[in-house]
Amino acid sequence: MRAARAVVLPLLTAGGLLAGCAGDSTVVIAEPLCSAGDNGAGNGVILMAQSVPTATWVPCIGAALPLGWNFHHLDARNGVSRFWLDSDRDGQQAVEVRLTESCHTGGATEVPSDREGMQRLERVDRMSPAYAGARYYLFEGGCLTVVFNLDGDSAGEALGVSSQVVGVVARADLAAQVHEESGGRLSLDPVPDENG
């Protein structure tokens, strides 16, 4: 497993994969795991960190998906990364996890946070026929938004399950991982070339 990651990681980090046009996008079908065994976070998490270079925290899948839930895909582009979770009861892309530098939280109410160092706000847009809304986590340099559109009979349970699955990893830990895995040759946040 480590050898395979050693090949993929440089492809993701060399020169900053997302340093091109604003429309550049990378779709990943491998789960963005908070921890991929002994190897640290998955490459999708590193890609998300690169897409929002100000974010001190990066979302990831931190627990095994419960029965009936599946990872859909991850889409990373300059300034925003998103991944979706599907549910056999609540529908395709029932939960969207989004990382941005900032977010609009109009209509949301602050509630006690379950994540240290993050302000949490919630907004319910609709209760019926589907339970829809958003949960926001605001932190230095970023915003983690969990958007939900749950069609099943126990939307509250589905939201709880999806919340337990979504974790975060510190940018500093990802930077250390990239440095270590590349033998010091690469950086999570490469310095732009002044000559280029």
C-alpha positions in Angstrom: 0.0 0.0 0.0 2.8 2.5 0.9 4.5 1.9 -2.5 1.3 2.7 -4.4 0.8 5.9 -2.4 4.4 7.0 -3.0 3.6 7.0 -6.7 0.3 8.8 -6.5 1.2 11.4 -3.9 3.9 13.2 -6.1 1.3 13.3 -9.0 -1.1 15.1 -6.7 1.4 17.5 -5.1 4.0 18.3 -7.8 3.7 22.0 -8.6 0.2 22.2 -7.0 -2.2 20.2 -9.1 -4.9 22.8 -8.8 -2.7 25.8 -9.6 -4.2 26.3 -13.1 -7.4 27.9 -14.3 -10.4 28.4 -12.1 -12.4 25.9 -14.1 -9.8 23.1 -13.5 -11.5 20.2 -11.7 -10.3 16.8 -10.6 -12.8 14.0 -9.8 -11.7 11.3 -7.4 -13.6 8.1 -6.9 -11.5 6.8 -4.0 -12.8 7.6 -0.5 -11.1 10.6 1.1 -10.1 8.8 4.2 -8.9 10.6 7.3 -6.5 7.7 7.9 -5.5 5.2 5.2 -3.9 2.7 7.6 -0.4 3.6 8.7 0.0 5.9 5.8 -1.9 9.0 7.1 -4.7 10.6 5.2 -5.8 9.5 1.7 -4.7 11.4 -1.4 -8.2 12.9 -1.9 -7.8 14.7 1.5 -4.5 16.1 0.3 -6.1 17.2 -2.9 -8.9 19.0 -1.0 -6.3 20.8 1.1 -4.6 22.0 -2.0 -7.8 23.3 -3.5 -8.4 25.5 -0.4 -4.9 26.6 0.7 -6.2 28.8 3.5 -8.1 26.1 5.3 -6.5 24.9 8.6 -8.8 21.9 8.7 -9.8 19.5 5.9 -12.8 17.2 5.9 -12.5 13.5 5.3 -14.2 10.2 6.0 -13.2 9.3 9.5 -15.3 6.2 10.2 -16.6 3.3 8.3 -19.7 4.1 6.3 -22.7 2.3 7.9 -24.7 -0.3 6.1 -26.7 1.4 3.3 -24.3 4.4 2.9 -21.8 4.7 0.1 -19.2 7.3 -1.0 -20.3 8.8 -4.3 -17.3 10.9 -5.5 -15.0 13.8 -4.7 -14.8 16.9 -6.9 -11.9 19.3 -6.2 -11.2 22.6 -8.0 -9.6 25.9 -7.2 -11.3 27.3 -4.1 -13.8 24.5 -3.4 -13.8 20.8 -2.8 -16.9 18.6 -2.3 -17.7 15.0 -1.8 -21.0 13.2 -1.6 -22.5 10.3 0.4 -25.3 8.2 -1.0 -27.9 6.4 1.0 -30.1 3.5 0.0 -33.0 5.1 2.0 -32.3 8.8 1.6 -31.2 8.9 -2.0 -28.2 9.7 -4.2 -25.9 12.4 -3.0 -28.1 12.7 0.2 -25.2 14.4 2.0 -22.7 16.8 0.4 -19.5 17.8 2.4 -18.0 21.0 1.1 -14.8 22.8 1.9 -14.4 26.5 1.0 -12.5 29.5 2.3 -15.7 31.2 3.5 -19.4 30.6 3.3 -22.7 32.4 3.5 -24.6 31.3 6.6 -27.7 33.4 6.3 -30.7 32.0 8.2 -28.4 29.7 10.2 -28.5 29.5 14.0 -25.4 29.0 16.1 -25.5 25.9 18.2 -22.9 24.3 20.6 -20.0 22.9 18.5 -19.0 19.3 18.6 -15.6 20.2 17.1 -13.0 22.0 19.2 -11.9 25.3 17.7 -14.8 25.5 15.2 -18.0 27.6 15.4 -21.1 25.5 14.4 -24.2 26.9 12.8 -27.3 25.0 11.5 -30.1 25.8 9.1 -33.1 23.8 8.2 -34.6 24.7 4.8 -37.4 22.1 4.6 -38.9 19.4 6.8 -41.2 17.8 4.3 -41.3 15.9 2.0 -37.5 15.7 2.5 -35.5 17.0 5.4 -33.1 19.5 3.9 -30.6 22.1 5.2 -27.0 22.7 6.1 -24.6 22.5 9.0 -21.6 24.9 9.0 -18.3 24.7 10.8 -16.4 27.9 10.7 -12.7 27.9 11.5 -9.5 29.8 10.6 -9.2 30.1 6.8 -12.1 27.9 6.0 -15.7 26.7 6.2 -16.8 23.1 6.3 -20.4 22.8 5.1 -22.5 19.6 5.4 -25.5 20.0 3.1 -28.2 17.4 3.5 -31.3 16.4 1.5 -32.7 13.4 3.2 -35.7 11.6 1.7 -36.0 8.6 4.1 -38.3 8.1 7.0 -35.7 8.7 9.7 -33.9 11.8 8.5 -32.7 12.7 12.0 -31.0 9.3 12.3 -29.5 9.7 8.8 -28.1 13.1 9.6 -26.6 11.8 12.8 -24.9 8.9 11.0 -23.5 11.1 8.3 -22.2 13.5 11.0 -20.4 10.7 12.7 -18.7 9.6 9.5 -17.4 13.1 8.5 -14.1 13.9 10.2 -11.4 16.5 9.9 -7.7 16.4 9.7 -5.4 19.3 10.5 -3.6 21.0 7.6 -0.3 20.9 9.6 -0.6 17.1 9.7 -1.2 16.8 6.0 1.8 19.1 5.3 4.0 16.9 7.5 2.7 13.8 5.7 3.5 15.2 2.2 7.0 16.2 3.4 7.7 12.8 4.9 6.3 10.7 2.1 8.2 12.7 -0.5 11.5 12.5 1.4 11.3 16.3 1.8 11.1 17.0 -2.0 7.5 18.2 -2.0 5.4 20.6 0.0 1.6 20.6 0.5 1.6 24.3 -0.4 4.4 24.9 -2.9 5.8 28.3 -3.1 5.0 29.9 -6.5 8.0 30.1 -8.8 8.9 33.8 -9.1 10.6 33.2 -12.5 7.6 31.5 -14.0 
